[in-house]
Amino acid sequence: MALHLIIGGAGFIGSHLADALIARGDRVRVLDDLSTGKRGNLPRGAEFIEGDVVNVCTGRAASLLELLVALERVCGRTADRRFGPERPGDFRLSLGAPSKATALLGLKATRRLDQGLAATLGLDEVARAA
Ligand SMILES: NC(=O)c1ccc[n+]([C@@H]2O[C@H](COP(=O)([O-])OP(=O)(O)OC[C@H]3O[C@@H](n4cnc5c(N)ncnc54)[C@H](O)[C@@H]3O)[C@@H](O)[C@H]2O)c1
């Protein structure tokens, strides 16, 4: 039986997702800080953990192309790039807000995107050289 973790599962979308997964026989664990969600939204059978999720990020915006270039640098190879017309719903920039991580945990970004990617991929020697 599959076990799913739904962050924000006491909210509108997450609780409907939890309903659907439980209805098909899967296990669901919900992590939610109840900032806008409610315990009453949780489907019967869902495990609940009250807690916060924080963004560990720099707070600087990155385009998909910048992410690709950083990944190429970290992996030491170039990707086969194809550029097409913009589609509805395309993301221009990815941007996280680090304020909660800083307030709750005192975390501040000290690594650039490529250094963080290298560390995440376990390529720490690349991160140190970058
Ligand atoms: N409802 C829509 O029609 C719709 C459409 C497009 C996009 N969205 C986006 O999808 C996301 C979910 O929408 P929703 O309508 O379910 O919102 P919601 O407020 O009902 O649910 C969000 C849930 O996340 C929880 N939460 C928020 N911050 C948290 C944190 N740091 N740690 C743990 N739990 C946290 C809240 O308590 C809440 O239960 C939102 O980002 C919303 O902008 C919603």
The ligand as an ORCA input file, in Angstrom:
! r2SCAN-3c Opt
* xyz 0 1
  N      -7.832     26.633     -4.482
  C      -7.588     26.972     -5.753
  O      -8.497     27.056     -6.613
  C      -6.175     27.236     -6.221
  C      -5.932     27.485     -7.561
  C      -4.626     27.688     -8.005
  C      -3.581     27.668     -7.092
  N      -3.832     27.438     -5.790
  C      -2.685     27.400     -4.870
  O      -2.572     26.071     -4.323
  C      -2.136     26.164     -2.960
  C      -3.156     25.471     -2.054
  O      -4.421     26.102     -2.237
  P      -5.631     25.808     -1.263
  O      -6.832     26.441     -1.866
  O      -5.671     24.345     -0.940
  O      -5.180     26.667      0.016
  P      -5.516     26.395      1.540
  O      -5.159     27.637      2.286
  O      -6.886     25.847      1.705
  O      -4.488     25.230      1.905
  C      -3.124     25.460      2.192
  C      -2.802     24.574      3.385
  O      -1.400     24.677      3.642
  C      -1.207     24.883      5.044
  N       0.077     25.582      5.153
  C       0.389     26.831      4.701
  N       1.677     27.128      4.966
  C       2.196     26.038      5.589
  C       3.488     25.741      6.119
  N       4.504     26.626      6.049
  N       3.696     24.529      6.684
  C       2.678     23.612      6.758
  N       1.426     23.841      6.266
  C       1.205     25.044      5.688
  C      -2.410     25.657      5.488
  O      -2.688     25.559      6.878
  C      -3.516     25.014      4.647
  O      -4.084     23.882      5.280
  C      -1.989     27.655     -2.654
  O      -0.631     28.003     -2.855
  C      -2.870     28.310     -3.676
  O      -2.412     29.626     -3.955
  C      -5.098     27.213     -5.325
*
